[in-house]
């Protein structure tokens, strides 16, 4: 079984993809960027502010799927500038402070809407 997950508490997809797909006991959440779901606009601020918004968006999608950040088993962080790693990591650590998931972090040339960070996750239901 494969269920499409959608919530108005996170940004609407900006392309032909789902916010998340739930199947076989997992939730696969598409990469989230720092868009405020109430305005559909990128939040201003540094990578710390943007990371906070991204994690709030991920949390809202996971909640709709019957999961939560505490059930995340894998994440990938895409940074526009690896020099922002420490600032991103500080905020990320507030959300994943106990038994954090496996993670990769990579620097990329450009992200959607020219944001500073994008994160996707896989979680247990």
C-alpha positions, 0 to 999 in steps of 0.5 A: 500500500502506498499513501500520499501525505499532504498537509496545509501545515507545510509548504505545498509542493512546488513541482510534480511530487508529493510532500511525503509517501507512506508505505510499508511502515515508513514515511518518505518525506520530500526535501523541505526548504524554508518556506512559511506555509501560511504565506508560501514565501521563503523566510528571511534570515540566516541558515539557522533561521531557515533550518528551524523553518525546514524542521518545522515543515518536516515535523508537520508532514510527519505528524500528518503521516502518523509519525514524528521527528523522534521516528526519523531514521535517516536524513539528508541535509543539502547546504548551499555553503558548507561554511554554514554547517555549524550553524545548521548543526546547532539548530538541527541538534535541538530537534534531534537531541536524543538518538539522532538519525543517520545523516548525510550532509552535502554542499550543493551549487544551488537549491530551489528558490535560492534557499540556504538549506534543504532537508529530506527524511525517512521515518518510521510510522 
